Amino acid sequence: PVASRVVNPVSPFVNYLLPNFNRMTNPKVRQALMVSTNRSAYIAALGGEKVATPAKSVISPDLIGYAANPNFTAPDGGDVEGAKKMLAEAGVPIPYPIKVTYNGGTPTSDNAFAALKDTWDKAGFKVTLDPLTDTYYDIVQNPANDKSDVVWGGWGADWPAISTVIPPLFDSRINLTAKSNGQDYGNYKSDEVNKMLDEAAALPDVNAQAEAYAKIDAKLGDDVAYIPLEITKFFFLYGSKVTGYSNSPATNMYVDLGAVGVAK
């Protein structure tokens, strides 16, 4: 029997979408895309609840001070009718064409984005899927290849603090240059957010910092700087002779090698 030795924890890795702020400039369009995003269908295509869980932020729930982003309250299955109203209010041609670029080339990834496309199209978008198969980051990080309206991204905290998530992803000063957009594939730039990042970094206490970063995350959600998809889950099976097995946020939910052993 192996059921007692199976561990299926939430990982630190969050996958999300980034609207391209150089192209998708209408906030109502970004909001319509957000509320019509079908996380449930996306996760089902990936393999279901043992593979991932719906994300409500770009921040993993295991991090100190995590709070669900108050802007991502749409149903996990998407709100098609609500998105239709937003597109109508945006005053754009409907169906509204968008090109969605993602790291593709496998049946799983292609099926997952086909599931997203289905609901987006029903909401009033006309989606062209752009799976990159041979290379990815050198294309989406190159400002010269600015032909996508939406880009897939993924990130995990380097250690259990929100400071290893929000600043490296959305501080335009360290990301946006003439030759690269760094980790900010959506080319998001906000002087207000940059100022808030400086204020958060100056706080001496990790809990106070976490509270400040949660406010920054809420601002990012208000701007639809990103659209959360899912939090990847690990699936581990350890041997019957293994002792001291544990996973914790201190080891990013991998096994704590300092405690693990083998029975004689």
Beta strands, then each sheet from edge to edge (+ up, - down):
strand 1: 6-7
strand 2: 10-19
strand 3: 52-54
strand 4: 96-103
strand 5: 125-132
strand 6: 150-156
strand 7: 227-233
strand 8: 236-237
strand 9: 242-243
strand 10: 261-262
sheet 1: 1+ 8-
sheet 2: 3+ 7- 2+ 6- 4- 5-
sheet 3: 9+ 10-
end
